[in-house]
Structure formats: C-alpha cells, structure tokens
C-alpha cells in the first residue's frame, strides 16, 4: 500500500516522486558492506531537507518486509504546484533479495522499489510508475545507519532513572521540551503502539494522545551479544523469539518501574536495538 499526501490538498494514493528528473546513482562496487544483513532502521542523513526512514524486518534468505516513509518540513514546489507545499509519503511491502540488491513486489499502480545495500547505507530507487508530480517528496534517497550508541559505565544507573545516559532526556520529559532544544527529528517511526521522534541513534516515544515520553529506544547500538548483556545485567526475566519481527529478545524489569527489551539478529546473535518503557504502559 502506498499513501502520499500534501498539506492543504487531497490525499493521494500512489507512490511519491515529485516529477523532476532524477540523476541516477548506484553504489560503487568497491563500497562493500560489512555484512549482508538488511534488518534495522535506516535514516535519510540529517544534512538533507527531507526526513525519512526505512524499517526492515522479518529478514530471511529470500527477502524481507519493509516500511518506508518520507516527508519534508520545509515547503517546496512540486512539478504541479504553483506555491511551496509540504508533502509526506509512505509505503510497505515485501522485497526479494539477490545479493546486495532487493526488488519489491509491484503494487496495484505498478510501482516497484529497488534497494541496493552498501556500507552502512541503502540506496532506494522507484520505477517510473512511482511518479506523482503533485508531491514534493519521493523515495529516491540514500538511507544510512546512524552512529552506534555505546553502552558505558553509567548505563545501568541511568536505567533506574528512566534514561539511557545521565545527562540525556528520559521517560517523563515532554516531547515539546525535546524538540525545542533538538529541533525537528531525523525521522518519525511507528513501533510498539507509539510514535518515536528519532534523533541519530536515539528515539523518544509517546503513546497516542500523550505529550510526555513514555518509551525510549536506541535504533543502532554497538554490536553486543546476549553474553555481553548478561554480563552487564545478569540473566533476563524472559528470552525468546519475537515472531512478529523475527528477532530474538531479552527482557528485564528495572526497579519495578521500567521494562527493558534487547532485540538481537538471530543469525549473528548481535544486538540490533533496545527499548525502555514504563511498566504502567502494559
């Protein structure tokens, strides 16, 4: 399903390309990724006027499920607009892997997305059928992994205060206070029945109708193993396979106030991301 919209206009239901000519880009052969794992959260670099992300999950040898979204907060002109507007667009589907390239199923409009995996980035290109000249955003971007979050000696004590770092924002802070200081997020991700404002490797989540942060996430931690986490926090309360996303998880209760989830890529047993949330949200 593809959904695009522009502020002040009717909702569009097709893929999003603004209609301008696109300079074709490919990832050079020498840019070899460290691994062929696509799973994870990939962001448009913060230097771009467009914000967006790809979520890739349920990865197998055959392919993966994906969700992709893009938007612009700064008004721009589309091919069909006479005044600057803001637009957003998103879609989800399944892509089949062939080495470092993956191609999505075509949707009902014939739109097909091609993904190319490079070193810490994914390049996306849409077919001609993806064009929508009414919108100011498209899927033709390079999506990168943010800098890795390093768990330090203050991490465990910070968890008890609903934070990941001593001087960072935490559970109970207002989203407005965060955006007032940090500005617009690099991306917005829907996960765990919440919306996360993503800044680099960190996300601040609010449930529907809430203005205070109730969930924290790190979308790119350093590559730790389950053994590393046990050395840090002891044996988990629970562990097992999350069938929804195909990830292996460790679950901890922190001070009877917070729940902490670590999610690992099953094949490599490396940490993919982790979340902290208030127990009252259960």
C-alpha positions in Angstrom: 0.0 0.0 0.0 1.3 3.4 -1.0 0.0 6.6 0.6 1.1 10.1 -0.2 -0.3 13.4 0.9 0.4 17.2 0.8 -0.7 19.8 3.3 -3.8 21.6 2.1 -4.6 19.2 -0.6 -6.5 15.9 -1.2 -4.8 12.7 -0.1 -3.1 10.9 -2.9 -2.9 7.2 -3.1 0.1 6.5 -5.3 3.9 6.4 -4.9 5.8 9.6 -4.4 8.2 11.2 -6.8 8.0 15.0 -7.4 8.2 14.7 -11.1 11.7 16.3 -11.6 14.4 14.4 -13.5 16.3 12.2 -11.1 20.1 11.7 -11.5 20.6 8.0 -11.3 23.0 6.9 -8.6 24.4 3.5 -7.9 26.5 2.2 -5.1 30.1 1.6 -6.5 31.4 -2.0 -6.5 34.2 -1.0 -4.0 31.7 0.0 -1.4 31.3 -3.4 0.3 29.1 -3.7 3.4 30.5 -5.3 6.5 27.7 -7.9 6.4 24.7 -8.7 4.1 22.2 -8.0 6.9 19.4 -5.6 5.8 17.5 -5.8 9.1 17.2 -2.5 11.0 16.3 1.2 11.0 17.8 3.3 8.2 17.5 7.1 8.1 17.9 9.8 5.4 21.1 11.8 6.5 20.3 14.9 8.6 22.0 17.1 6.0 19.0 16.5 3.7 16.0 18.8 3.7 13.9 15.6 3.5 13.4 13.4 6.6 12.6 9.7 6.3 13.3 6.2 7.2 13.2 2.5 6.2 12.3 -0.2 8.7 13.3 -3.6 7.5 12.2 -6.7 9.5 11.4 -10.4 9.1 14.5 -10.9 7.0 15.2 -14.4 5.6 17.5 -15.7 2.9 14.7 -15.0 0.4 13.9 -11.4 1.3 12.3 -9.0 3.9 9.3 -7.0 4.9 9.8 -3.2 4.8 8.1 0.1 5.6 9.4 3.3 4.1 8.3 6.9 4.7 9.5 10.3 3.6 8.4 13.9 4.3 9.6 17.5 4.1 9.0 20.0 6.8 10.3 22.9 4.7 7.8 23.9 2.0 8.9 23.1 -1.6 7.3 23.3 -5.0 6.3 20.1 -6.7 6.0 19.7 -10.5 2.3 20.6 -10.3 2.2 23.1 -7.5 2.4 26.9 -8.0 3.3 27.5 -4.4 5.6 25.8 -1.9 3.9 22.9 0.0 4.9 20.1 2.3 4.2 16.5 1.5 4.6 13.1 3.0 4.6 9.6 1.5 5.0 6.1 2.7 4.5 2.5 1.7 5.2 -1.0 2.9 5.7 -4.3 1.2 8.0 -7.3 0.6 11.3 -7.3 -1.3 13.2 -10.2 -2.7 17.0 -10.3 -2.3 19.6 -11.0 -4.9 22.9 -10.5 -3.3 23.3 -6.8 -2.4 20.1 -5.8 -4.4 16.5 -6.4 -3.4 13.4 -5.6 -5.5 9.9 -5.2 -4.1 6.7 -6.6 -5.4 4.8 -4.2 -7.7 1.8 -2.6 -6.1 -1.6 -2.1 -7.7 -0.2 1.0 -9.5 2.8 -0.9 -10.9 5.3 0.9 -8.6 8.4 -1.2 -7.9 11.2 -0.2 -5.5 14.8 -1.3 -5.9 17.1 -1.4 -2.8 20.9 -1.6 -3.1 22.9 -2.4 0.0 26.2 -0.5 0.6 28.5 0.2 3.5 26.2 1.5 6.3 23.6 2.7 3.7 20.8 1.6 1.4 20.1 3.3 -1.9 16.4 3.3 -3.0 15.1 3.9 -6.5 11.5 3.8 -7.6 10.2 2.7 -11.1 8.6 5.1 -13.5 5.2 4.0 -12.2 6.0 5.5 -8.8 5.9 9.1 -10.1 3.4 11.5 -8.5 4.1 15.1 -9.7 1.7 16.5 -7.1 4.1 15.6 -4.2 7.3 17.3 -3.2 8.9 14.1 -1.8 10.0 10.8 -3.3 11.6 7.5 -2.3 14.8 8.1 -4.3 17.2 8.6 -1.4 20.2 7.1 0.3 19.2 5.8 3.8 22.0 5.4 6.3 22.7 3.8 9.7 23.2 6.4 12.4 26.4 6.4 14.6 26.4 3.5 17.0 25.3 4.1 20.6 28.0 2.8 23.1 26.8 1.5 26.4 29.1 2.9 29.1 29.7 2.6 32.8 26.7 4.9 33.6 24.2 2.9 31.6 22.8 0.7 34.4 22.4 3.5 36.9 20.8 5.7 34.2 18.2 3.0 33.5 16.9 3.3 37.1 16.1 6.9 36.3 14.3 6.1 33.1 17.2 7.2 30.9 20.0 5.7 28.8 22.6 8.4 29.7 23.0 10.5 32.8 22.6 13.8 31.0 20.1 12.7 28.4 16.3 13.1 28.1 14.3 10.3 29.6 10.8 8.9 30.4 8.6 11.7 31.7 10.1 14.5 29.7 7.8 16.3 27.3 8.2 15.9 23.6 8.0 19.7 23.2 10.9 20.3 25.6 13.0 17.9 23.4 12.1 19.4 20.1 12.6 23.0 21.5 16.2 22.1 22.1 17.0 19.4 19.4 14.7 20.7 16.6 12.8 18.6 14.2 13.6 14.9 14.4 15.6 13.0 11.7 12.6 10.6 11.3 9.4 9.5 12.9 8.9 5.8 13.5 5.7 3.9 14.5 6.6 1.0 16.8 5.3 -0.6 19.9 2.0 1.3 19.6 3.9 4.6 19.9 5.4 7.3 17.7 9.1 7.8 18.2 10.9 11.0 17.3 14.3 9.8 16.1 17.5 11.8 16.7 20.5 10.0 15.3 20.6 6.6 17.2 18.0 7.6 19.9 14.2 7.7 19.8 11.7 9.3 22.2 8.3 7.7 22.1 4.8 8.8 23.0 1.6 6.8 23.0 -1.5 8.1 21.2 -2.8 11.3 22.8 0.2 11.6 25.2 2.7 14.6 25.3 5.2 13.0 27.7 7.8 10.5 26.7 6.8 7.0 27.9 9.2 5.0 25.8 12.9 5.2 24.8 14.7 3.3 22.1 18.2 3.0 20.6 17.9 2.0 17.0 21.6 1.4 16.4 23.6 0.1 19.4 27.2 -1.2 19.4 27.4 -4.9 18.3 26.9 -6.7 21.6 26.0 -10.3 22.1 23.5 -11.9 24.6 26.5 -12.9 26.7 27.6 -9.2 26.8 24.1 -8.2 28.1 24.1 -10.9 30.7 27.5 -9.8 32.0 26.0 -6.3 32.3 22.6 -7.1 33.8 22.5 -10.7 34.7 20.1 -13.4 33.4 17.0 -12.0 31.7 13.5 -12.4 33.2 12.4 -13.8 29.8 14.0 -14.6 26.5 12.7 -16.0 23.2 11.9 -15.3 19.6 9.7 -12.3 18.7 7.7 -13.9 15.9 6.3 -10.5 14.7 9.7 -9.2 13.6 11.8 -12.4 13.6 14.1 -11.2 16.4 15.5 -12.9 19.5 14.8 -10.8 22.6 16.0 -10.5 26.2 13.5 -8.9 28.7 14.4 -7.3 32.0 12.4 -5.4 34.8 14.2 -2.4 36.1 13.4 -1.2 39.7 9.8 -2.5 39.3 9.2 0.7 37.2 10.5 0.0 33.8 10.7 -2.8 31.2 13.8 -3.2 29.1 13.9 -5.2 25.9 17.0 -6.1 23.9 16.5 -7.4 20.4 19.1 -9.4 18.6 19.5 -10.6 15.0 19.0 -14.3 15.3 21.6 -15.5 12.8 24.5 -13.4 14.1 23.3 -13.1 17.7 24.2 -9.4 17.6 22.3 -6.6 19.3 20.0 -4.7 16.8 18.2 -2.3 19.1 16.8 -1.9 22.6 13.8 -0.2 24.3 12.9 1.0 27.7 9.3 1.8 28.8 7.2 2.4 31.8 5.5 -0.7 33.2 2.2 1.1 33.6 2.0 1.2 29.8 1.4 -2.6 29.8 
